[in-house]
Amino acid sequence: MTCHKRYKIQKKVREHHRKLRKEAKKRGHKKPRKDPGVPNSAPFKEALLREAELRKQRLEELKQQQKLDRQKELEKKRKLETNPDIKPSNVEPMEK
Protein backbone atom coordinates (compact mmCIF):
# COMPACT_ATOMS: atom_id res chain seq x y z
CA MET A 1 0.00 0.00 0.00
CA THR A 2 1.36 3.39 -0.87
CA CYS A 3 1.96 6.01 1.79
CA HIS A 4 -0.41 8.39 0.04
CA LYS A 5 -3.26 5.91 0.24
CA ARG A 6 -2.52 5.02 3.87
CA TYR A 7 -2.46 8.68 4.96
CA LYS A 8 -5.63 9.37 3.02
CA ILE A 9 -7.40 6.53 4.86
CA GLN A 10 -6.14 7.75 8.24
CA LYS A 11 -7.40 11.25 7.43
CA LYS A 12 -10.85 9.91 6.49
CA VAL A 13 -11.02 7.92 9.74
CA ARG A 14 -10.07 10.99 11.79
CA GLU A 15 -12.72 13.07 10.05
CA HIS A 16 -15.33 10.37 10.64
CA HIS A 17 -14.51 10.11 14.36
CA ARG A 18 -14.57 13.90 14.65
CA LYS A 19 -18.00 13.99 13.04
CA LEU A 20 -19.30 11.32 15.43
CA ARG A 21 -17.97 13.19 18.48
CA LYS A 22 -19.58 16.40 17.26
CA GLU A 23 -22.96 14.68 16.85
CA ALA A 24 -22.68 13.09 20.29
CA LYS A 25 -22.07 16.52 21.82
CA LYS A 26 -25.16 17.93 20.17
CA ARG A 27 -27.41 15.11 21.35
CA GLY A 28 -25.89 14.63 24.80
CA HIS A 29 -26.90 17.75 26.72
CA LYS A 30 -30.58 17.56 27.62
CA LYS A 31 -31.90 19.57 30.53
CA PRO A 32 -33.85 17.53 33.06
CA ARG A 33 -37.42 18.70 33.40
CA LYS A 34 -38.40 20.20 36.71
CA ASP A 35 -41.28 18.70 38.64
CA PRO A 36 -44.00 21.34 38.62
CA GLY A 37 -45.40 20.03 41.91
CA VAL A 38 -49.02 19.88 42.94
CA PRO A 39 -51.10 22.96 42.12
CA ASN A 40 -52.88 24.69 44.99
CA SER A 41 -56.22 24.27 43.25
CA ALA A 42 -55.89 20.46 43.28
CA PRO A 43 -58.23 18.68 45.70
CA PHE A 44 -56.59 16.57 48.42
CA LYS A 45 -53.26 18.35 47.88
CA GLU A 46 -52.11 17.67 51.44
CA ALA A 47 -52.88 13.96 51.13
CA LEU A 48 -50.95 13.74 47.86
CA LEU A 49 -47.95 15.48 49.41
CA ARG A 50 -48.03 13.15 52.42
CA GLU A 51 -48.17 10.10 50.14
CA ALA A 52 -45.22 11.37 48.15
CA GLU A 53 -43.23 11.96 51.35
CA LEU A 54 -44.05 8.46 52.62
CA ARG A 55 -42.94 6.96 49.30
CA LYS A 56 -39.66 8.83 49.53
CA GLN A 57 -39.09 7.60 53.09
CA ARG A 58 -39.86 3.99 52.14
CA LEU A 59 -37.51 4.18 49.21
CA GLU A 60 -34.76 5.60 51.43
CA GLU A 61 -35.30 2.87 54.04
CA LEU A 62 -35.20 0.22 51.33
CA LYS A 63 -31.90 1.60 50.04
CA GLN A 64 -30.43 1.61 53.56
CA GLN A 65 -31.57 -1.98 54.13
CA GLN A 66 -30.04 -3.12 50.85
CA LYS A 67 -26.81 -1.36 51.73
CA LEU A 68 -26.68 -3.13 55.10
CA ASP A 69 -27.41 -6.48 53.45
CA ARG A 70 -24.58 -5.96 50.98
CA GLN A 71 -22.21 -5.07 53.80
CA LYS A 72 -23.19 -8.21 55.73
CA GLU A 73 -22.61 -10.35 52.65
CA LEU A 74 -19.18 -8.78 52.16
CA GLU A 75 -18.30 -9.44 55.79
CA LYS A 76 -19.31 -13.09 55.42
CA LYS A 77 -17.20 -13.45 52.29
CA ARG A 78 -14.23 -11.82 53.98
CA LYS A 79 -14.52 -14.13 56.98
CA LEU A 80 -14.63 -17.14 54.66
CA GLU A 81 -11.60 -15.89 52.77
CA THR A 82 -9.53 -15.29 55.91
CA ASN A 83 -10.49 -18.56 57.64
CA PRO A 84 -9.07 -21.12 55.15
CA ASP A 85 -5.87 -21.05 57.24
CA ILE A 86 -7.73 -22.87 60.01
CA LYS A 87 -7.39 -26.63 59.63
CA PRO A 88 -10.47 -28.86 59.89
CA SER A 89 -11.11 -30.43 63.29
CA ASN A 90 -11.11 -34.04 62.00
CA VAL A 91 -7.32 -33.91 61.50
CA GLU A 92 -5.37 -35.58 64.33
CA PRO A 93 -3.83 -33.09 66.78
CA MET A 94 -0.08 -32.75 66.70
CA GLU A 95 1.86 -34.49 69.49
CA LYS A 96 4.00 -32.41 71.83
N, C-alpha and C positions, 0 to 999 in steps of 0.2 A: 504494500500500500504506500502510496506516495505521501510525503509530508504534507503537501497541500491539501490532499483529501482528508487526512487525519485531523489537521487543524480545523478544517471546515466543519467536520462532524462535531468536534469538541465545541466549536462556537455555537452550532445549532443546539446542542444539548444545553449549554449554558443559557442561551436565550429561552429555551423551553422551560427550564427550571425557574428562571427569573419571572417568566410569565405566570407560572403556577403560583409562585410565592405572592405575586402581586394580587392575583385573584383571591387567594386565601386571606390576604389582609382585608380586602374589600368586604368579603362575606363574614369575617370573624367577629367584628365588633358590633354586637347587638345590645342595645340597652335593655336591662330587665324592666318589665312593667311594674309599676308600683301598684300595691293593693289599695283600691279606693276606699276600702273600709265599708262600714254599714251606715247608710244614710240615716239621719235623724228622723225622717218621716216613716221609716220602716217600722211595722208593728213588731213587738217582742224583741226590740233591739237589745235590751239588757240580757235577755235569755240567750240570744245568739252570741253575744260577747262572752258570756259565762261559759257556754259550750266550747267556744273556740279556745278559751283559756284552759279549760279542763283537758281538751285534746292536746294542747301544747305540753301540759304537765305530764300527761300519760306518756307522750312520746319521749319526753326527757327522761322519765323514770325508766322506760324501756331501754333507752340508750345506756343509761347508767348500769342497769342490770346486765345487759349484754357485755358491757365493758368488764364488769366484775367477773362474769362467767369466763370470758377470754383470759383474764388474769389468772383465775384458778386453774384453767386448763394448762396455761404456760407453766405455772408452778408445779403441777403434777408431772409434766414432761421433763422439767428440769430435775425434779427429784429422781425420776426414773433414769435420767441420763447420768446423774452423779452417783447413784447407788450400784452400778454394775461392779464396782470394786469389791463390794461385800460378797463373800463366798456363800453359797447355799448351805443350809444347816445340816443337810444329810451327809456332808463330807466328814470323815473322821477327824476329830480334833488332833492337833499336833501334840506329840509327847514332849514333856520337859526334859 
